[in-house]
């Protein structure tokens, strides 16, 4: 093998992570609109000390891209049909709802009493996370062979 050629498995990993980033951004836009309507974006901005919806949206999109990259690596190992990809995205959205909304957000915002608290706001967040994941899964499938 030439020194200038990446091994196929590394190329595939980069390609699936990139496809995941794009898919995560697609899901992030949908979820970002939901969060904007619910006036939740300023709280996301508080993760970097800026209670601002526009900054919150940027932070949200960066997080969406990172989550999408990890989804891409995982989803590339699943059956490639629409149902497995969309369902896997929805499940991954639930995983990130637990990790992000129920654990990390409260801890990072200094609200440790809110860890694992489930109220109306958290239920709306769950719906948004599931939609995010399903859109991400569908976008990942749609991008197959294009990126």
Secondary structure, 3 states (H helix, E strand, C coil): CCCCCCCHHHHHHHHHHHHHHHHHHHHHHHHHHHHHHCCCHHHHHHHHCCCCHHHHHHHHHHHHHHHHHHHHHHHCCCCCCHHHHHHHHHHHHHHHHHHHHHHHHHHHCCCHHHCCCCCHHHHHHHHHHHHHHHHHHHHHHHCCCCC
